[in-house]
Amino acid sequence: MIIGLTGKNGSGKGEAANFLKDRGFHYYSLSDALREEAQKRGQQITRDVLVALGNELREKEGPGCLAERIFAKLDPEKNYVIDSIRHPSEVQVFRRRKDFTLVRVHAPERLRFERLKQRGRENDPRVWEDFQALEAKEAKSTSKTDQQLDQAIASADLQVDNNGPLKEMHDKVRAIFLDLAQKAPRPGWDEYFMNIAKVVAMRANCMKRKIAAVIVKDKRIISTGYNGTPRGITNCSDGGCPRCNAIDASGKDLGECLCSHGEENAIVQAAYHGVSLKGATLYTTFSPCLMCTKMIINSGISEVVYQGNYPFLEISLKLLKQAGVTVRKIASS
């Protein structure tokens, strides 16, 4: 999950970020990318320096460049809170992740001005006129590469009004987090098991293809298999199968191939460990070949789910249908 924060100075974005950090979210601010760049250049880190540097980088590298620098660091397995989103192009970068939500933290002008005075940072305005000038400067610009805060705010998915006690704002952020967590998409069973099969395929040692199968019963995995040379034989990728390593045309000299198929290995592994496959479902990254089809039928597997089309698809599908095995093709996720 990624929660992005946008809003005007003194609205309370930092407090919202701190609340989420205390609950295990990893924190990034787009200003961090600017600070890193300023340090590389030996520049003093002030608000004016960061604003000017941000405008310069957006001019040279594109309006979403700061977000791109942060985006490259994100781990899909972790939760993040991203602060200081100030340009619509930055929003679009993070929207490449389906689990991104942009939250606007909002507070009235006068209240934000008083907060800035109390905060007392070196570059915070202490006079109302200076505050208004800063607001106008950061809100919008005639240049597409300068900050466009108003446009970023307009693209927010949710809003937190921070015009009361801090606990009240924390409760609102907590409610947003809980709601997003409850609505987070979970893969269906087909997608779940097929994705596992794709991971299993990464272990395949065949030079020609990387194919794998996962056999499931009562929504539990009971066997897996990937294509490659038999147990105790040099891996195909290390030269174990002369036919595959000859890099001949597909479909040629299949009878000389030393590699076992993913479906074959999954079925054999179940037999090796004494596991019955009667009534099970086999998920395979490619439709089964004729040999594997015969093994599937004789093992008692009742359903085959596949994605890619292997050669000789039609004869295999016809045989499975005649044997009463359900066959389903699912789209790539």
Backbone hydrogen bonds in HBPLUS format (Angstrom, degrees):
<---DONOR---> <-ACCEPTOR-->    atom                        ^
c    i                          cat <-CA-CA->   ^        H-A-AA   ^      H-
h    n   atom  resd res      DA  || num        DHA   H-A  angle D-A-AA Bond
n    s   type  num  typ     dist DA aas  dist angle  dist       angle   num
A0080-TYR N   A0001-MET O   2.82 MM  79  6.33 157.6  1.87 157.8 165.6     1
A0002-ILE N   A0099-ASP O   3.03 MM  97  5.99 173.7  2.03 140.9 139.0     2
A0101-THR N   A0002-ILE O   2.92 MM  99  6.32 149.0  2.01 157.4 167.3     3
A0003-ILE N   A0080-TYR O   2.89 MM  77  6.27 164.1  1.92 153.5 156.8     4
A0082-ILE N   A0003-ILE O   2.87 MM  79  6.23 156.5  1.93 144.2 151.4     5
A0004-GLY N   A0101-THR O   2.78 MM  97  6.01 164.9  1.80 152.5 157.7     6
A0103-VAL N   A0004-GLY O   2.75 MM  99  5.92 172.8  1.75 155.9 157.5     7
A0005-LEU N   A0082-ILE O   2.74 MM  77  6.02 153.5  1.81 172.5 169.6     8
A0085-ILE N   A0005-LEU O   3.27 MM  80  6.25 172.4  2.28 163.6 162.2     9
A0006-THR N   A0103-VAL O   3.01 MM  97  6.28 153.8  2.08 155.1 156.2    10
A0105-VAL N   A0006-THR O   2.95 MM  99  6.34 159.6  1.99 166.9 171.6    11
A0011-SER N   A0008-LYS O   3.07 MM   3  5.65 147.2  2.18 144.9 142.4    12
A0016-ALA N   A0012-GLY O   3.06 MM   4  6.38 157.7  2.11 152.6 158.8    13
A0017-ALA N   A0013-LYS O   2.86 MM   4  6.13 156.9  1.91 151.2 158.2    14
A0018-ASN N   A0014-GLY O   2.86 MM   4  6.08 157.9  1.91 146.8 152.8    15
A0019-PHE N   A0015-GLU O   3.02 MM   4  6.20 154.0  2.09 144.0 150.5    16
A0020-LEU N   A0016-ALA O   3.19 MM   4  6.50 157.8  2.25 146.8 151.6    17
A0021-LYS N   A0017-ALA O   2.83 MM   4  6.08 155.7  1.88 152.7 160.7    18
A0022-ASP N   A0018-ASN O   2.97 MM   4  6.14 155.4  2.03 147.9 153.1    19
A0023-ARG N   A0020-LEU O   2.96 MM   3  5.03 145.8  2.08 100.1 111.0    20
A0025-PHE N   A0020-LEU O   3.08 MM   5  5.50 160.8  2.11 144.5 139.5    21
A0024-GLY N   A0021-LYS O   3.10 MM   3  5.34 148.3  2.20 118.8 115.3    22
A0026-HIS N   A0079-ASN O   2.88 MM  53  6.15 177.6  1.88 145.0 144.9    23
A0081-VAL N   A0026-HIS O   2.88 MM  55  6.19 153.9  1.94 155.8 159.1    24
A0028-TYR N   A0081-VAL O   3.07 MM  53  6.45 157.7  2.12 161.7 163.5    25
A0083-ASP N   A0028-TYR O   2.79 MM  55  6.26 159.1  1.83 148.6 154.2    26
A0032-ASP N   A0029-SER O   2.76 MM   3  5.20 145.8  1.87 108.8 119.4    27
A0030-LEU N   A0083-ASP O   3.05 MM  53  6.40 162.0  2.08 152.3 151.0    28
A0033-ALA N   A0030-LEU O   3.21 MM   3  5.51 127.6  2.50 101.7 112.6    29
A0034-LEU N   A0031-SER O   3.07 MM   3  5.00 117.6  2.48  91.7 107.2    30
A0035-ARG N   A0031-SER O   2.82 MM   4  6.15 155.4  1.88 151.5 158.8    31
A0036-GLU N   A0032-ASP O   2.87 MM   4  6.12 160.8  1.91 153.1 157.7    32
A0037-GLU N   A0033-ALA O   3.14 MM   4  6.32 155.5  2.20 138.2 144.6    33
A0038-ALA N   A0034-LEU O   2.81 MM   4  6.05 158.4  1.85 152.1 158.6    34
A0039-GLN N   A0035-ARG O   2.88 MM   4  6.09 157.2  1.94 150.4 156.1    35
A0040-LYS N   A0036-GLU O   3.06 MM   4  6.31 152.5  2.13 143.2 150.5    36
A0041-ARG N   A0037-GLU O   3.11 MM   4  6.39 145.1  2.23 142.7 151.8    37
A0042-GLY N   A0038-ALA O   2.95 MM   4  6.09 109.8  2.46 135.1 153.0    38
A0043-GLN N   A0038-ALA O   2.88 MM   5  5.07 161.5  1.91 151.6 149.3    39
A0042-GLY N   A0039-GLN O   3.09 MM   3  4.90 149.5  2.18  95.9 105.4    40
A0050-LEU N   A0046-THR O   2.93 MM   4  6.17 164.4  1.96 156.6 160.6    41
A0051-VAL N   A0047-ARG O   2.91 MM   4  6.11 162.5  1.94 154.9 159.7    42
A0052-ALA N   A0048-ASP O   2.98 MM   4  6.10 168.7  2.00 148.9 152.3    43
A0053-LEU N   A0049-VAL O   2.84 MM   4  5.95 155.3  1.90 147.2 154.9    44
A0054-GLY N   A0050-LEU O   2.82 MM   4  5.94 156.1  1.88 146.2 152.8    45
A0055-ASN N   A0051-VAL O   3.00 MM   4  6.27 159.8  2.04 150.2 155.2    46
A0056-GLU N   A0052-ALA O   2.98 MM   4  6.19 151.9  2.06 142.2 150.3    47
A0057-LEU N   A0053-LEU O   2.89 MM   4  6.15 163.2  1.92 153.7 157.3    48
A0058-ARG N   A0054-GLY O   2.95 MM   4  6.10 161.6  1.98 149.5 155.0    49
A0059-GLU N   A0055-ASN O   3.00 MM   4  6.11 144.3  2.13 138.1 147.6    50
A0060-LYS N   A0056-GLU O   3.02 MM   4  6.31 152.1  2.10 147.1 154.2    51
A0061-GLU N   A0057-LEU O   2.72 MM   4  5.69 171.3  1.73 159.0 162.0    52
A0062-GLY N   A0058-ARG O   2.93 MM   4  4.61 133.5  2.15 117.5 124.3    53
A0065-CYS N   A0062-GLY O   3.16 MM   3  5.51 160.8  2.20 124.6 123.6    54
A0068-GLU N   A0064-GLY O   2.97 MM   4  6.22 152.8  2.05 151.8 160.7    55
A0069-ARG N   A0065-CYS O   3.10 MM   4  6.37 150.7  2.19 146.2 152.2    56
A0070-ILE N   A0066-LEU O   3.29 MM   4  6.65 152.7  2.37 144.3 150.8    57
A0071-PHE N   A0067-ALA O   2.69 MM   4  5.83 166.1  1.70 159.0 164.0    58
A0072-ALA N   A0068-GLU O   3.10 MM   4  6.16 152.6  2.18 145.7 150.0    59
A0073-LYS N   A0070-ILE O   2.89 MM   3  5.42 153.2  1.97 115.3 123.9    60
A0074-LEU N   A0071-PHE O   3.17 MM   3  5.44 162.4  2.21 110.8 116.1    61
A0078-LYS N   A0075-ASP O   3.05 MM   3  5.64 172.0  2.05 127.1 128.2    62
A0148-GLN N   A0086-ARG O   3.05 MM  62  5.99 148.5  2.15 152.3 162.0    63
A0090-GLU N   A0087-HIS O   2.97 MM   3  5.32 133.0  2.19 108.2 120.9    64
A0091-VAL N   A0087-HIS O   3.29 MM   4  6.75 149.2  2.39 146.7 155.4    65
A0092-GLN N   A0088-PRO O   3.06 MM   4  6.41 154.1  2.13 145.7 151.9    66
A0093-VAL N   A0089-SER O   3.15 MM   4  6.41 146.1  2.27 139.4 147.3    67
A0094-PHE N   A0090-GLU O   3.34 MM   4  6.69 164.8  2.36 150.9 152.4    68
A0095-ARG N   A0091-VAL O   3.00 MM   4  6.24 139.7  2.16 146.1 158.4    69
A0096-ARG N   A0093-VAL O   3.20 MM   3  5.79 162.0  2.24 112.1 116.8    70
A0097-ARG N   A0094-PHE O   3.01 MM   3  5.84 165.8  2.04 120.5 125.0    71
A0100-PHE N   A0097-ARG O   3.20 MM   3  5.64 145.6  2.33 122.2 120.1    72
A0157-ASP N   A0102-LEU O   2.77 MM  55  5.31 145.8  1.88 136.4 146.9    73
A0158-LEU N   A0102-LEU O   3.21 MM  56  6.60 154.9  2.28 153.5 158.1    74
A0104-ARG N   A0158-LEU O   2.82 MM  54  6.19 169.6  1.83 151.8 152.4    75
A0160-VAL N   A0104-ARG O   2.76 MM  56  6.14 161.3  1.79 166.3 170.3    76
A0106-HIS N   A0160-VAL O   2.85 MM  54  6.06 171.4  1.85 163.9 164.8    77
A0162-ASN N   A0106-HIS O   2.69 MM  56  5.77 176.8  1.69 172.7 173.9    78
A0112-ARG N   A0108-PRO O   2.98 MM   4  6.23 157.8  2.03 154.9 161.8    79
A0113-PHE N   A0109-GLU O   2.87 MM   4  6.14 155.9  1.92 156.2 163.5    80
A0114-GLU N   A0110-ARG O   3.05 MM   4  6.31 159.7  2.09 147.5 152.0    81
A0115-ARG N   A0111-LEU O   3.02 MM   4  6.27 151.8  2.10 144.6 152.5    82
A0116-LEU N   A0112-ARG O   2.96 MM   4  6.24 155.5  2.02 149.0 155.1    83
A0117-LYS N   A0113-PHE O   3.05 MM   4  6.36 155.6  2.11 148.8 155.3    84
A0118-GLN N   A0114-GLU O   3.00 MM   4  6.24 156.1  2.06 145.7 152.1    85
A0119-ARG N   A0115-ARG O   2.75 MM   4  5.94 148.0  1.85 147.7 157.7    86
A0120-GLY N   A0116-LEU O   3.06 MM   4  6.24 159.5  2.10 148.1 151.7    87
A0124-ASP N   A0121-ARG O   3.13 MM   3  5.31 162.5  2.16 110.9 116.4    88
A0130-ASP N   A0127-VAL O   2.99 MM   3  5.32 119.7  2.37 106.1 121.0    89
A0131-PHE N   A0127-VAL O   2.98 MM   4  6.30 153.4  2.05 153.3 161.9    90
A0132-GLN N   A0128-TRP O   2.94 MM   4  6.27 159.7  1.99 153.6 157.9    91
A0133-ALA N   A0129-GLU O   3.01 MM   4  6.23 153.8  2.08 143.1 150.4    92
A0134-LEU N   A0130-ASP O   2.97 MM   4  6.20 156.3  2.03 147.6 153.4    93
A0135-GLU N   A0131-PHE O   2.95 MM   4  6.21 156.6  2.01 149.4 156.3    94
A0136-ALA N   A0132-GLN O   3.01 MM   4  6.25 162.5  2.04 149.8 153.3    95
A0137-LYS N   A0133-ALA O   3.02 MM   4  6.19 154.0  2.09 144.7 152.1    96
A0138-GLU N   A0134-LEU O   3.06 MM   4  6.23 157.2  2.12 152.8 157.0    97
A0139-ALA N   A0135-GLU O   2.99 MM   4  5.93 135.2  2.20 144.4 156.1    98
A0149-LEU N   A0138-GLU O   3.42 MM  11  6.21 153.9  2.50 152.7 151.6    99
A0150-ASP N   A0139-ALA O   2.83 MM  11  5.07 177.0  1.83 139.8 140.7   100
A0146-ASP N   A0143-SER O   3.34 MM   3  5.50 155.0  2.41 103.0 109.8   101
A0152-ALA N   A0148-GLN O   3.09 MM   4  6.41 156.3  2.14 152.1 159.5   102
A0153-ILE N   A0149-LEU O   2.84 MM   4  6.07 164.3  1.87 158.7 162.7   103
A0154-ALA N   A0150-ASP O   2.96 MM   4  6.15 150.7  2.05 141.4 149.6   104
A0155-SER N   A0152-ALA O   3.13 MM   3  5.38 143.7  2.27 102.2 112.5   105
A0156-ALA N   A0153-ILE O   3.07 MM   3  5.41 165.4  2.09 117.0 118.9   106
A0168-GLU N   A0165-PRO O   3.06 MM   3  5.36 126.0  2.36 102.7 116.1   107
A0169-MET N   A0165-PRO O   3.34 MM   4  6.82 151.5  2.42 147.6 154.9   108
A0170-HIS N   A0166-LEU O   2.93 MM   4  6.26 159.1  1.97 153.1 159.5   109
A0171-ASP N   A0167-LYS O   2.88 MM   4  6.11 154.2  1.94 148.2 154.5   110
A0172-LYS N   A0168-GLU O   3.16 MM   4  6.43 147.0  2.27 139.9 148.1   111
A0172-LYS N   A0169-MET O   3.11 MM   3  5.10 119.7  2.49  94.3 109.1   112
A0173-VAL N   A0169-MET O   3.00 MM   4  6.34 156.5  2.06 152.3 158.6   113
A0174-ARG N   A0170-HIS O   2.83 MM   4  6.06 158.6  1.88 151.0 157.5   114
A0175-ALA N   A0171-ASP O   2.97 MM   4  6.15 154.1  2.04 141.2 147.8   115
A0176-ILE N   A0172-LYS O   3.07 MM   4  6.36 151.6  2.15 143.2 150.4   116
A0177-PHE N   A0173-VAL O   2.97 MM   4  6.25 163.9  1.99 153.7 157.6   117
A0178-LEU N   A0174-ARG O   2.94 MM   4  6.19 167.1  1.96 155.7 158.7   118
A0179-ASP N   A0175-ALA O   2.98 MM   4  6.09 158.7  2.03 144.1 150.2   119
A0180-LEU N   A0176-ILE O   2.92 MM   4  6.11 164.1  1.94 154.8 158.8   120
A0181-ALA N   A0177-PHE O   2.89 MM   4  6.06 158.7  1.93 151.4 157.7   121
A0182-GLN N   A0178-LEU O   2.99 MM   4  6.15 154.2  2.06 145.8 152.2   122
A0183-LYS N   A0179-ASP O   3.06 MM   4  6.25 140.1  2.23 140.7 151.4   123
A0184-ALA N   A0180-LEU O   2.96 MM   4  5.94 112.2  2.43 139.8 155.1   124
A0184-ALA N   A0181-ALA O   3.42 MM   3  5.19 154.4  2.49  93.5 100.8   125
A0192-TYR N   A0188-GLY O   2.87 MM   4  6.01 160.4  1.91 155.1 161.7   126
A0193-PHE N   A0189-TRP O   2.94 MM   4  6.10 173.6  1.94 159.1 158.8   127
A0194-MET N   A0190-ASP O   2.93 MM   4  5.98 158.4  1.98 149.3 156.3   128
A0195-ASN N   A0191-GLU O   2.90 MM   4  5.92 155.6  1.96 144.8 151.3   129
A0196-ILE N   A0192-TYR O   3.16 MM   4  6.43 148.6  2.27 140.0 148.5   130
A0197-ALA N   A0193-PHE O   2.96 MM   4  6.25 151.8  2.04 143.1 150.9   131
A0198-LYS N   A0194-MET O   2.98 MM   4  6.32 146.1  2.09 144.7 153.7   132
A0199-VAL N   A0195-ASN O   3.10 MM   4  6.46 145.6  2.23 141.2 149.9   133
A0199-VAL N   A0196-ILE O   3.08 MM   3  5.07 119.8  2.46  94.2 109.2   134
A0200-VAL N   A0196-ILE O   2.91 MM   4  6.27 158.8  1.96 152.8 158.7   135
A0201-ALA N   A0197-ALA O   2.91 MM   4  6.18 147.7  2.02 143.8 152.8   136
A0202-MET N   A0199-VAL O   3.02 MM   3  5.34 144.5  2.15 104.9 115.2   137
A0203-ARG N   A0200-VAL O   2.93 MM   3  5.66 161.6  1.96 120.6 126.4   138
A0204-ALA N   A0201-ALA O   3.00 MM   3  5.24 158.6  2.05 108.6 115.5   139
A0205-ASN N   A0227-ASN O   3.22 MM  22  6.72 139.0  2.40 149.5 159.3   140
A0237-SER N   A0205-ASN O   2.82 MM  32  5.29 115.4  2.24 143.8 162.5   141
A0227-ASN N   A0211-ILE O   3.12 MM  16  5.85 147.9  2.23 163.9 165.3   142
A0285-THR N   A0212-ALA O   3.11 MM  73  5.93 160.1  2.15 166.6 172.5   143
A0213-ALA N   A0225-GLY O   2.82 MM  12  5.36 156.6  1.87 157.3 162.8   144
A0225-GLY N   A0213-ALA O   2.99 MM  12  5.36 145.3  2.12 154.6 153.6   145
A0214-VAL N   A0283-TYR O   2.75 MM  69  5.10 153.7  1.82 148.2 157.3   146
A0283-TYR N   A0214-VAL O   2.75 MM  69  5.10 177.8  1.75 160.3 160.2   147
A0215-ILE N   A0223-SER O   2.83 MM   8  5.18 176.1  1.83 155.3 156.0   148
A0222-ILE N   A0215-ILE O   2.85 MM   7  5.81 167.8  1.87 156.1 160.3   149
A0216-VAL N   A0281-THR O   2.72 MM  65  5.15 169.7  1.73 159.8 163.1   150
A0281-THR N   A0216-VAL O   2.80 MM  65  5.15 169.5  1.81 157.5 160.9   151
A0217-LYS N   A0220-ARG O   2.85 MM   3  5.28 161.9  1.88 149.2 152.4   152
A0220-ARG N   A0217-LYS O   2.96 MM   3  5.28 140.4  2.12 107.6 118.7   153
A0228-GLY N   A0260-SER O   2.99 MM  32  5.42 145.4  2.11 143.5 154.5   154
A0260-SER N   A0228-GLY O   2.71 MM  32  5.42 162.4  1.74 147.7 142.0   155
A0233-ILE N   A0230-PRO O   3.08 MM   3  5.60 160.7  2.11 138.3 138.7   156
A0238-ASP N   A0235-ASN O   2.92 MM   3  5.14 148.3  2.02 103.7 114.0   157
A0240-GLY N   A0235-ASN O   2.82 MM   5  5.00 155.6  1.88 137.0 132.5   158
A0239-GLY N   A0236-CYS O   2.96 MM   3  5.12 159.7  2.01 114.6 115.5   159
A0245-ASN N   A0241-CYS O   3.06 MM   4  6.22 165.9  2.08 157.8 162.3   160
A0246-ALA N   A0242-PRO O   2.98 MM   4  6.02 120.7  2.34 139.9 152.4   161
A0246-ALA N   A0243-ARG O   3.29 MM   3  5.30 146.8  2.41  96.5 105.9   162
A0247-ILE N   A0244-CYS O   3.08 MM   3  5.60 161.0  2.12 112.5 118.6   163
A0252-LYS N   A0249-ALA O   3.29 MM   3  5.88 155.0  2.35 138.3 138.5   164
A0256-GLU N   A0253-ASP O   3.03 MM   3  5.55 160.2  2.07 114.6 120.9   165
A0257-CYS N   A0254-LEU O   3.13 MM   3  5.35 165.2  2.15 110.4 115.0   166
A0265-ASN N   A0261-HIS O   2.86 MM   4  6.14 164.3  1.89 157.6 161.4   167
A0266-ALA N   A0262-GLY O   2.98 MM   4  6.18 155.4  2.04 147.7 154.5   168
A0267-ILE N   A0263-GLU O   3.02 MM   4  6.25 160.3  2.06 151.1 155.7   169
A0268-VAL N   A0264-GLU O   2.90 MM   4  6.11 163.8  1.93 153.7 158.8   170
A0269-GLN N   A0265-ASN O   2.86 MM   4  5.91 157.6  1.91 146.4 152.4   171
A0270-ALA N   A0266-ALA O   3.19 MM   4  6.38 153.4  2.26 140.3 146.6   172
A0271-ALA N   A0267-ILE O   3.07 MM   4  6.40 159.3  2.12 148.2 153.7   173
A0272-TYR N   A0268-VAL O   2.79 MM   4  6.01 155.4  1.85 151.3 158.8   174
A0273-HIS N   A0269-GLN O   3.13 MM   4  6.35 143.0  2.27 141.9 149.9   175
A0275-VAL N   A0270-ALA O   2.78 MM   5  4.90 176.1  1.78 147.4 146.2   176
A0274-GLY N   A0271-ALA O   3.08 MM   3  4.89 160.1  2.12 100.4 106.3   177
A0280-ALA N   A0277-LEU O   3.02 MM   3  5.30 160.7  2.06 136.8 133.1   178
A0279-GLY N   A0300-GLY O   2.92 MM  21  6.11 159.7  1.96 147.9 141.4   179
A0302-SER N   A0280-ALA O   2.92 MM  22  5.74 145.1  2.04 147.5 157.6   180
A0282-LEU N   A0303-GLU O   2.86 MM  21  6.23 165.1  1.89 152.9 155.1   181
A0305-VAL N   A0282-LEU O   2.83 MM  23  6.17 165.4  1.85 161.2 163.1   182
A0284-THR N   A0305-VAL O   2.90 MM  21  6.30 160.5  1.94 164.7 170.9   183
A0308-GLY N   A0285-THR O   2.89 MM  23  6.01 162.0  1.92 144.6 141.7   184
A0287-SER N   A0308-GLY O   2.80 MM  21  6.15 145.4  1.92 148.7 155.5   185
A0293-THR N   A0289-CYS O   2.87 MM   4  5.98 147.3  1.97 145.0 155.3   186
A0294-LYS N   A0290-LEU O   3.08 MM   4  6.38 154.4  2.15 150.3 154.7   187
A0295-MET N   A0291-MET O   3.19 MM   4  6.55 152.6  2.26 144.7 152.3   188
A0296-ILE N   A0292-CYS O   2.82 MM   4  6.07 154.0  1.89 151.0 158.3   189
A0297-ILE N   A0293-THR O   3.03 MM   4  6.29 163.0  2.06 151.8 155.3   190
A0298-ASN N   A0294-LYS O   3.06 MM   4  6.23 168.6  2.07 147.8 150.9   191
A0299-SER N   A0295-MET O   2.93 MM   4  5.95 135.7  2.13 142.6 153.5   192
A0300-GLY N   A0297-ILE O   3.29 MM   3  5.68 155.6  2.35 107.5 114.4   193
A0326-THR N   A0302-SER O   3.00 MM  24  6.25 153.9  2.06 152.0 143.6   194
A0304-VAL N   A0326-THR O   2.75 MM  22  6.20 154.2  1.82 159.1 167.9   195
A0328-ARG N   A0304-VAL O   2.87 MM  24  6.33 157.5  1.92 160.8 167.8   196
A0306-TYR N   A0328-ARG O   2.98 MM  22  6.49 156.5  2.03 157.7 165.4   197
A0330-ILE N   A0306-TYR O   2.98 MM  24  6.33 158.5  2.03 163.8 170.8   198
A0316-SER N   A0312-PHE O   3.45 MM   4  6.62 159.9  2.49 148.4 153.9   199
A0317-LEU N   A0313-LEU O   2.94 MM   4  6.16 165.8  1.96 161.7 165.8   200
A0318-LYS N   A0314-GLU O   2.94 MM   4  6.09 158.4  1.99 150.4 156.5   201
A0319-LEU N   A0315-ILE O   3.08 MM   4  6.21 157.0  2.13 141.7 147.3   202
A0320-LEU N   A0316-SER O   2.97 MM   4  6.20 163.6  2.00 154.3 158.6   203
A0321-LYS N   A0317-LEU O   2.98 MM   4  6.11 158.9  2.02 147.4 153.1   204
A0322-GLN N   A0318-LYS O   3.02 MM   4  6.25 158.5  2.07 146.2 151.9   205
A0323-ALA N   A0319-LEU O   3.04 MM   4  6.27 143.3  2.18 143.2 153.1   206
A0325-VAL N   A0320-LEU O   2.91 MM   5  5.18 158.3  1.96 159.4 153.0   207
A0324-GLY N   A0321-LYS O   3.04 MM   3  5.12 158.8  2.09 104.9 111.4   208
